[in-house]
Amino acid sequence: MQHTSTQDTLVGLFVASGIVGLFFLALQVSNLSSFVEEDSYTITARFENSGGLKPKSPVSAAGVKIGKVRSISFDPKTYESVVQMSINSQYNTIPDDTTASVFTAGLLGEQYVNLEPGGSDVFLQNDGKIEITQSAIILEKAIGQFLFKSAEDSAEEKK
């Protein structure tokens, strides 16, 4: 069986295309696929607890991704987390009385910011602020409160 340079070239191209395909798959999975920054504007929301929210986490409204979390910082004066979000400029009709909540996608999924539009006729602009927020629900804290409550109830029954 004789190998030709054409066969070697085809095998090399096949392997190279497989590597390129794996590279783009890794970018999609890691949420780094946007090489070009889309035209967007920035809004800010303050949360008592931003949970496991991370930069580049999705920002959605009505289940549609409309932007991403740009940065998360801590305000030492108010003890709140300050979340800056980039919203795609095509979604420029978000009312200024919109509420922001930190949700989890699925039981153990990533966290994201969900925007619930209000009824105002005034829209959020660049450097706008969302005043009404709901922090992330910390699963460990909720389970702890449930267990403490059930232990308290059983102690009262024994009396």
BAGU-915032 format. One record per atom (N, C-alpha, C): residue in three letters; residue number from 1; x, y, z. Coordinates in steps of 0.2 Angstrom, whole numbers, plus 5000, padded with zeros to 4 digits. Layout:
! residues N
- ALA/NUM/X/Y/Z;
...
END
This chain:
! residues 159
- MET/1/5004/4994/5000;
- MET/1/5000/5000/5000;
- MET/1/5004/5006/5000;
- GLN/2/5003/5010/4995;
- GLN/2/5008/5016/4994;
- GLN/2/5004/5022/4996;
- HIS/3/5007/5027/5000;
- HIS/3/5004/5033/5002;
- HIS/3/5006/5038/4998;
- THR/4/5002/5042/4996;
- THR/4/5003/5048/4991;
- THR/4/5003/5054/4995;
- SER/5/5006/5060/4992;
- SER/5/5006/5066/4996;
- SER/5/4999/5069/4996;
- THR/6/4995/5067/4991;
- THR/6/4988/5069/4991;
- THR/6/4984/5067/4997;
- GLN/7/4985/5060/4999;
- GLN/7/4982/5057/5004;
- GLN/7/4984/5061/5011;
- ASP/8/4991/5062/5011;
- ASP/8/4994/5065/5017;
- ASP/8/4991/5072/5018;
- THR/9/4990/5076/5013;
- THR/9/4987/5082/5013;
- THR/9/4980/5082/5015;
- LEU/10/4976/5078/5012;
- LEU/10/4969/5077/5014;
- LEU/10/4968/5075/5022;
- VAL/11/4972/5071/5024;
- VAL/11/4972/5069/5031;
- VAL/11/4974/5075/5036;
- GLY/12/4979/5078/5033;
- GLY/12/4981/5084/5037;
- GLY/12/4976/5090/5037;
- LEU/13/4973/5091/5032;
- LEU/13/4967/5096/5032;
- LEU/13/4961/5093/5036;
- PHE/14/4960/5087/5036;
- PHE/14/4954/5084/5040;
- PHE/14/4956/5085/5048;
- VAL/15/4962/5084/5050;
- VAL/15/4964/5085/5057;
- VAL/15/4964/5092/5058;
- ALA/16/4967/5097/5054;
- ALA/16/4967/5104/5055;
- ALA/16/4959/5106/5056;
- SER/17/4955/5104/5052;
- SER/17/4948/5107/5052;
- SER/17/4945/5104/5059;
- GLY/18/4946/5098/5061;
- GLY/18/4944/5096/5067;
- GLY/18/4946/5100/5073;
- ILE/19/4953/5102/5073;
- ILE/19/4955/5106/5078;
- ILE/19/4952/5113/5078;
- VAL/20/4951/5116/5072;
- VAL/20/4947/5122/5072;
- VAL/20/4940/5122/5075;
- GLY/21/4937/5116/5073;
- GLY/21/4930/5115/5075;
- GLY/21/4930/5114/5083;
- LEU/22/4935/5111/5086;
- LEU/22/4935/5110/5093;
- LEU/22/4936/5117/5096;
- PHE/23/4941/5121/5093;
- PHE/23/4942/5128/5096;
- PHE/23/4936/5132/5096;
- PHE/24/4932/5132/5091;
- PHE/24/4926/5136/5091;
- PHE/24/4920/5133/5095;
- LEU/25/4920/5127/5096;
- LEU/25/4916/5124/5101;
- LEU/25/4917/5126/5108;
- ALA/26/4924/5126/5110;
- ALA/26/4926/5128/5116;
- ALA/26/4924/5136/5117;
- LEU/27/4925/5140/5112;
- LEU/27/4923/5147/5113;
- LEU/27/4915/5147/5114;
- GLN/28/4911/5143/5111;
- GLN/28/4904/5144/5112;
- GLN/28/4902/5142/5119;
- VAL/29/4905/5136/5122;
- VAL/29/4904/5134/5128;
- VAL/29/4906/5138/5134;
- SER/30/4912/5142/5133;
- SER/30/4915/5146/5138;
- SER/30/4912/5153/5137;
- ASN/31/4907/5154/5133;
- ASN/31/4904/5161/5132;
- ASN/31/4909/5166/5130;
- LEU/32/4914/5165/5127;
- LEU/32/4919/5169/5124;
- LEU/32/4918/5170/5117;
- SER/33/4913/5168/5114;
- SER/33/4912/5168/5106;
- SER/33/4912/5175/5103;
- SER/34/4910/5180/5107;
- SER/34/4909/5187/5104;
- SER/34/4916/5190/5103;
- PHE/35/4919/5190/5097;
- PHE/35/4925/5193/5096;
- PHE/35/4924/5201/5095;
- VAL/36/4919/5202/5092;
- VAL/36/4917/5209/5091;
- VAL/36/4912/5212/5096;
- GLU/37/4914/5217/5099;
- GLU/37/4909/5220/5104;
- GLU/37/4903/5223/5101;
- GLU/38/4897/5221/5102;
- GLU/38/4891/5224/5099;
- GLU/38/4890/5231/5102;
- ASP/39/4886/5235/5098;
- ASP/39/4884/5242/5100;
- ASP/39/4880/5241/5106;
- SER/40/4881/5244/5112;
- SER/40/4878/5243/5118;
- SER/40/4878/5249/5122;
- TYR/41/4874/5249/5127;
- TYR/41/4874/5255/5132;
- TYR/41/4874/5251/5139;
- THR/42/4876/5255/5144;
- THR/42/4878/5252/5151;
- THR/42/4872/5255/5156;
- ILE/43/4870/5250/5160;
- ILE/43/4865/5251/5165;
- ILE/43/4868/5248/5171;
- THR/44/4866/5251/5177;
- THR/44/4869/5248/5184;
- THR/44/4863/5246/5188;
- ALA/45/4864/5241/5192;
- ALA/45/4859/5239/5197;
- ALA/45/4863/5237/5203;
- ARG/46/4860/5238/5209;
- ARG/46/4863/5237/5216;
- ARG/46/4859/5231/5219;
- PHE/47/4863/5226/5221;
- PHE/47/4860/5220/5224;
- PHE/47/4863/5219/5231;
- GLU/48/4858/5217/5236;
- GLU/48/4861/5215/5243;
- GLU/48/4866/5209/5242;
- ASN/49/4864/5205/5238;
- ASN/49/4868/5199/5237;
- ASN/49/4868/5197/5229;
- SER/50/4873/5197/5226;
- SER/50/4873/5195/5219;
- SER/50/4874/5188/5218;
- GLY/51/4875/5184/5223;
- GLY/51/4876/5177/5222;
- GLY/51/4882/5175/5218;
- GLY/52/4881/5170/5214;
- GLY/52/4886/5167/5210;
- GLY/52/4887/5171/5203;
- LEU/53/4884/5177/5202;
- LEU/53/4884/5180/5196;
- LEU/53/4891/5182/5194;
- LYS/54/4893/5182/5188;
- LYS/54/4900/5183/5185;
- LYS/54/4899/5188/5180;
- PRO/55/4905/5191/5178;
- PRO/55/4905/5195/5172;
- PRO/55/4904/5190/5166;
- LYS/56/4901/5193/5161;
- LYS/56/4899/5189/5155;
- LYS/56/4893/5185/5156;
- SER/57/4890/5185/5162;
- SER/57/4883/5181/5163;
- SER/57/4878/5185/5159;
- PRO/58/4873/5181/5157;
- PRO/58/4868/5184/5152;
- PRO/58/4863/5189/5156;
- VAL/59/4861/5194/5153;
- VAL/59/4855/5198/5155;
- VAL/59/4850/5197/5150;
- SER/60/4844/5195/5153;
- SER/60/4838/5193/5149;
- SER/60/4832/5197/5151;
- ALA/61/4827/5197/5146;
- ALA/61/4821/5200/5148;
- ALA/61/4816/5195/5144;
- ALA/62/4811/5193/5147;
- ALA/62/4806/5188/5144;
- ALA/62/4809/5182/5141;
- GLY/63/4814/5180/5144;
- GLY/63/4818/5174/5142;
- GLY/63/4822/5175/5136;
- VAL/64/4823/5181/5134;
- VAL/64/4828/5183/5128;
- VAL/64/4834/5186/5130;
- LYS/65/4840/5184/5128;
- LYS/65/4846/5187/5130;
- LYS/65/4846/5194/5127;
- ILE/66/4847/5199/5131;
- ILE/66/4847/5206/5128;
- ILE/66/4854/5209/5130;
- GLY/67/4858/5206/5134;
- GLY/67/4865/5209/5135;
- GLY/67/4869/5204/5140;
- LYS/68/4874/5207/5143;
- LYS/68/4878/5203/5147;
- LYS/68/4880/5207/5153;
- VAL/69/4882/5204/5159;
- VAL/69/4885/5208/5164;
- VAL/69/4892/5210/5162;
- ARG/70/4894/5216/5163;
- ARG/70/4900/5219/5162;
- ARG/70/4905/5218/5167;
- SER/71/4903/5220/5173;
- SER/71/4907/5220/5179;
- SER/71/4903/5220/5186;
- ILE/72/4906/5217/5191;
- ILE/72/4903/5217/5198;
- ILE/72/4908/5219/5203;
- SER/73/4906/5224/5207;
- SER/73/4910/5227/5212;
- SER/73/4906/5228/5218;
- PHE/74/4910/5229/5223;
- PHE/74/4908/5230/5230;
- PHE/74/4908/5237/5232;
- ASP/75/4902/5240/5235;
- ASP/75/4902/5246/5237;
- ASP/75/4903/5246/5245;
- PRO/76/4909/5248/5247;
- PRO/76/4910/5248/5255;
- PRO/76/4906/5253/5259;
- LYS/77/4903/5257/5256;
- LYS/77/4898/5262/5260;
- LYS/77/4892/5259/5261;
- THR/78/4889/5256/5256;
- THR/78/4882/5253/5257;
- THR/78/4882/5245/5258;
- TYR/79/4888/5242/5257;
- TYR/79/4888/5235/5258;
- TYR/79/4884/5231/5253;
- GLU/80/4884/5234/5247;
- GLU/80/4880/5231/5241;
- GLU/80/4885/5229/5236;
- SER/81/4882/5224/5231;
- SER/81/4886/5223/5225;
- SER/81/4883/5227/5220;
- VAL/82/4888/5230/5216;
- VAL/82/4886/5235/5210;
- VAL/82/4887/5231/5204;
- VAL/83/4882/5230/5200;
- VAL/83/4882/5226/5194;
- VAL/83/4881/5230/5188;
- GLN/84/4886/5231/5184;
- GLN/84/4886/5235/5178;
- GLN/84/4884/5230/5172;
- MET/85/4879/5232/5168;
- MET/85/4877/5227/5163;
- MET/85/4877/5231/5156;
- SER/86/4879/5228/5151;
- SER/86/4879/5230/5144;
- SER/86/4873/5228/5141;
- ILE/87/4869/5232/5138;
- ILE/87/4863/5230/5135;
- ILE/87/4863/5232/5128;
- ASN/88/4862/5227/5123;
- ASN/88/4862/5228/5116;
- ASN/88/4858/5234/5114;
- SER/89/4861/5239/5110;
- SER/89/4857/5245/5108;
- SER/89/4851/5244/5105;
- GLN/90/4849/5238/5102;
- GLN/90/4843/5237/5099;
- GLN/90/4837/5237/5104;
- TYR/91/4839/5236/5110;
- TYR/91/4834/5235/5116;
- TYR/91/4834/5242/5120;
- ASN/92/4833/5247/5116;
- ASN/92/4833/5254/5119;
- ASN/92/4827/5256/5122;
- THR/93/4822/5252/5123;
- THR/93/4815/5254/5125;
- THR/93/4814/5251/5132;
- ILE/94/4819/5250/5136;
- ILE/94/4817/5247/5143;
- ILE/94/4815/5253/5147;
- PRO/95/4809/5252/5150;
- PRO/95/4807/5257/5155;
- PRO/95/4811/5258/5161;
- ASP/96/4812/5265/5163;
- ASP/96/4816/5266/5169;
- ASP/96/4814/5264/5176;
- ASP/97/4808/5261/5176;
- ASP/97/4805/5258/5182;
- ASP/97/4806/5250/5182;
- THR/98/4810/5248/5177;
- THR/98/4811/5240/5177;
- THR/98/4814/5238/5183;
- THR/99/4813/5231/5185;
- THR/99/4816/5228/5191;
- THR/99/4821/5223/5188;
- ALA/100/4826/5222/5192;
- ALA/100/4831/5217/5190;
- ALA/100/4831/5212/5196;
- SER/101/4832/5206/5194;
- SER/101/4832/5200/5199;
- SER/101/4838/5195/5196;
- VAL/102/4841/5192/5201;
- VAL/102/4846/5187/5200;
- VAL/102/4843/5180/5200;
- PHE/103/4843/5177/5195;
- PHE/103/4840/5170/5194;
- PHE/103/4845/5165/5193;
- THR/104/4843/5159/5194;
- THR/104/4848/5153/5192;
- THR/104/4844/5149/5186;
- ALA/105/4848/5148/5181;
- ALA/105/4845/5144/5176;
- ALA/105/4846/5136/5178;
- GLY/106/4840/5133/5179;
- GLY/106/4839/5126/5181;
- GLY/106/4841/5126/5189;
- LEU/107/4842/5120/5191;
- LEU/107/4843/5119/5198;
- LEU/107/4850/5120/5200;
- LEU/108/4855/5118/5196;
- LEU/108/4862/5120/5197;
- LEU/108/4865/5124/5192;
- GLY/109/4862/5127/5188;
- GLY/109/4864/5131/5182;
- GLY/109/4867/5138/5184;
- GLU/110/4870/5141/5179;
- GLU/110/4873/5147/5180;
- GLU/110/4868/5153/5182;
- GLN/111/4870/5158/5185;
- GLN/111/4866/5163/5187;
- GLN/111/4866/5169/5182;
- TYR/112/4860/5172/5181;
- TYR/112/4859/5177/5176;
- TYR/112/4855/5183/5179;
- VAL/113/4855/5189/5176;
- VAL/113/4850/5194/5178;
- VAL/113/4844/5194/5173;
- ASN/114/4838/5194/5177;
- ASN/114/4832/5195/5173;
- ASN/114/4829/5202/5174;
- LEU/115/4827/5205/5168;
- LEU/115/4824/5212/5169;
- LEU/115/4817/5211/5168;
- GLU/116/4813/5214/5172;
- GLU/116/4806/5214/5172;
- GLU/116/4803/5221/5170;
- PRO/117/4801/5222/5164;
- PRO/117/4800/5229/5162;
- PRO/117/4794/5232/5166;
- GLY/118/4794/5238/5168;
- GLY/118/4789/5242/5171;
- GLY/118/4784/5245/5166;
- GLY/119/4781/5250/5168;
- GLY/119/4776/5253/5164;
- GLY/119/4777/5261/5162;
- SER/120/4783/5263/5164;
- SER/120/4785/5270/5163;
- SER/120/4786/5271/5155;
- ASP/121/4785/5278/5153;
- ASP/121/4786/5280/5146;
- ASP/121/4793/5283/5145;
- VAL/122/4797/5283/5151;
- VAL/122/4804/5285/5151;
- VAL/122/4808/5279/5150;
- PHE/123/4813/5279/5146;
- PHE/123/4817/5273/5145;
- PHE/123/4824/5274/5148;
- LEU/124/4827/5268/5150;
- LEU/124/4834/5269/5152;
- LEU/124/4839/5271/5147;
- GLN/125/4843/5275/5149;
- GLN/125/4848/5277/5144;
- GLN/125/4855/5275/5146;
- ASN/126/4860/5277/5143;
- ASN/126/4867/5275/5145;
- ASN/126/4869/5278/5152;
- ASP/127/4872/5274/5156;
- ASP/127/4873/5275/5163;
- ASP/127/4867/5276/5167;
- GLY/128/4861/5273/5165;
- GLY/128/4855/5273/5169;
- GLY/128/4856/5268/5175;
- LYS/129/4851/5269/5179;
- LYS/129/4851/5265/5185;
- LYS/129/4845/5261/5186;
- ILE/130/4845/5255/5188;
- ILE/130/4839/5251/5190;
- ILE/130/4838/5252/5198;
- GLU/131/4833/5254/5200;
- GLU/131/4832/5256/5207;
- GLU/131/4829/5250/5211;
- ILE/132/4825/5246/5208;
- ILE/132/4821/5240/5211;
- ILE/132/4825/5234/5209;
- THR/133/4828/5231/5214;
- THR/133/4831/5224/5213;
- THR/133/4829/5219/5218;
- GLN/134/4830/5213/5216;
- GLN/134/4829/5207/5220;
- GLN/134/4835/5203/5220;
- SER/135/4838/5201/5226;
- SER/135/4845/5198/5226;
- SER/135/4844/5190/5224;
- ALA/136/4849/5187/5224;
- ALA/136/4849/5180/5222;
- ALA/136/4847/5176/5228;
- ILE/137/4843/5171/5227;
- ILE/137/4841/5167/5233;
- ILE/137/4847/5162/5234;
- ILE/138/4850/5162/5240;
- ILE/138/4855/5157/5241;
- ILE/138/4852/5151/5244;
- LEU/139/4853/5145/5240;
- LEU/139/4850/5139/5242;
- LEU/139/4852/5136/5249;
- GLU/140/4859/5137/5251;
- GLU/140/4861/5135/5257;
- GLU/140/4857/5139/5263;
- LYS/141/4856/5145/5262;
- LYS/141/4853/5149/5267;
- LYS/141/4845/5147/5267;
- ALA/142/4842/5146/5262;
- ALA/142/4835/5144/5262;
- ALA/142/4834/5137/5265;
- ILE/143/4839/5132/5264;
- ILE/143/4839/5126/5267;
- ILE/143/4840/5126/5274;
- GLY/144/4845/5130/5276;
- GLY/144/4846/5131/5283;
- GLY/144/4840/5134/5287;
- GLN/145/4837/5139/5284;
- GLN/145/4831/5142/5287;
- GLN/145/4825/5137/5288;
- PHE/146/4824/5132/5283;
- PHE/146/4819/5127/5283;
- PHE/146/4821/5122/5289;
- LEU/147/4827/5120/5289;
- LEU/147/4829/5115/5294;
- LEU/147/4828/5118/5301;
- PHE/148/4830/5125/5302;
- PHE/148/4830/5128/5308;
- PHE/148/4823/5128/5311;
- LYS/149/4818/5130/5306;
- LYS/149/4811/5131/5307;
- LYS/149/4808/5124/5309;
- SER/150/4810/5119/5305;
- SER/150/4807/5112/5307;
- SER/150/4810/5109/5314;
- ALA/151/4816/5111/5315;
- ALA/151/4819/5109/5322;
- ALA/151/4815/5113/5327;
- GLU/152/4814/5119/5326;
- GLU/152/4810/5123/5331;
- GLU/152/4803/5120/5332;
- ASP/153/4800/5119/5327;
- ASP/153/4793/5116/5327;
- ASP/153/4793/5109/5331;
- SER/154/4798/5105/5330;
- SER/154/4798/5098/5333;
- SER/154/4799/5099/5341;
- ALA/155/4803/5104/5342;
- ALA/155/4805/5106/5349;
- ALA/155/4799/5108/5353;
- GLU/156/4794/5112/5350;
- GLU/156/4788/5115/5353;
- GLU/156/4783/5109/5354;
- GLU/157/4783/5104/5349;
- GLU/157/4779/5098/5350;
- GLU/157/4780/5094/5356;
- LYS/158/4787/5094/5358;
- LYS/158/4789/5090/5363;
- LYS/158/4787/5093/5370;
- LYS/159/4786/5099/5370;
- LYS/159/4784/5103/5376;
- LYS/159/4777/5101/5379;
END
